[in-house]
Amino acid sequence: MPILVHDGSLRLVKLDIQPQEIPALLQAHRTKWEPPQRLEARGEALIAADFPSDEAVQFAYDVIRWGKGHRFVDRFKTQNSPDSVSRALRQSVKLADRGNVAEGVEEIRKLSWISQSFASKIVRFLRPNAAVILDSVIRNALGYAETKDGYNAFLRDCEEMLAAVADDYPQLRVCDIEAAIFAKLQGY
């Protein structure tokens, strides 16, 4: 693997994406997964309504199903009170809005039956301009830890990539960079 010196550290380069690949990777991702617009709009509406409990549970349930969490989604719904889900989502958005996205993911992770992967999916659909999904595909391929620090490192790397391509692709958001990385790793 190529070695890169960055910020005084030696890094193994595990993924190479050409900037011009990103739009096609993003399009390929959207053919394999439900396009994000519906869940993003529901996230916006949920925030605007101040997280009504039943709607917060349904939103989290739908995001978990979107993320292929069918095996445990019903346990999530029965093991967490609607009020606790509403509080966790509300607090997560507050933290993300203060620039503490990783802490927002951790807030949702406190709920029963929620891993970092699914917590980050929920935050991503609530705050797509600020959050990314860190799931097992990315963690396993690129070596990010399933911790708050691991999430923060991946988020910062996505933000750095976004900044590098922003002049050529101003419409991209940080979540789009993550989706392109996921698509590349999956071979789409």
Secondary structure as UniProt FT lines:
FT   STRAND          3..6
FT   TURN            7..8
FT   STRAND          9..12
FT   HELIX           19..21
FT   HELIX           22..32
FT   HELIX           37..48
FT   TURN            49..50
FT   HELIX           53..66
FT   TURN            67..68
FT   TURN            70..72
FT   HELIX           73..79
FT   HELIX           82..97
FT   TURN            98..99
FT   HELIX           101..109
FT   TURN            112..113
FT   HELIX           116..126
FT   TURN            128..130
FT   HELIX           136..142
FT   HELIX           148..165
FT   TURN            166..168
FT   TURN            170..171
FT   HELIX           174..186
//
